[in-house]
Amino acid sequence: MSQPPALVFLDFDGTIATSDTGTVIIDSCMGRDVRKALDKKILDGQMSFRDAVELMWAAVTLSWEDAMALVADIPLDPKYAAILVERPLPSTRG
């Protein structure tokens, strides 16, 4: 029995990129100070993570194309890029 091919799903939230792309998109729409205030409410127990994140993403009014253009120049983490060179795998961005 052969092994199925390995697929790697990437989420670009700061895991493999040098910046959290979601934060970059949210900050461009609601402003960094507003997002940071919501982060503080989460940490202080004044708001649930889910409620705060819903507010953050609700503020995003960019088209998909505009959002992708905003994050297009954020580089991959060099350590992750090195892994791709050593072990090339099919991957999907999400």
C-alpha positions, 0 to 999 in steps of 0.5 A: 500500500502506498503512502498518500502524498503529504500536503502542507497547509500554510496560514501566514499568521506569523507562523511562517511569515516574518509578520502576522499578515492578519494583524497587518490587514486589520491594522490597515483597516481599524488602526493599530491603536484600536486593535491594541485596545481590543487585545488589552480587553482580551488580556484583561478579561473584559472581552472574549477572544472570539468577540474581539476577533469578530470585531477586528475582522468586521472592520476589514473592508478590503477586497481580496486583491487589496488585502493580498497586495498589502501583505505581498511583500512580507517575507517568509521566515528564513528558517521556513524557507530553508525547510522548503529548499531541503524538503520540497513539499506541495503546499497550499496557502490559506 
